[in-house]
């Protein structure tokens, strides 16, 4: 009888933990301006481009990164 109660308790704990993890993974992730700029730079490849900052300024980067 004790093994059955312990088994049910363990299964309930696993179910609660799984539910909590799923709920946390569905929340929106907010990225900072710096993280978004880094993501844009990685996505643009090696061809250069314009980096726009949150204060309205921008910088042109040309050529390959060496």
Secondary structure, 3 states (H helix, E strand, C coil): CHHHHHHHHHHHHHHHHHHHHHHHHCCCCCCCHHHHHHHHHHHHCCCEEEEECCCCCEEEEECCCC
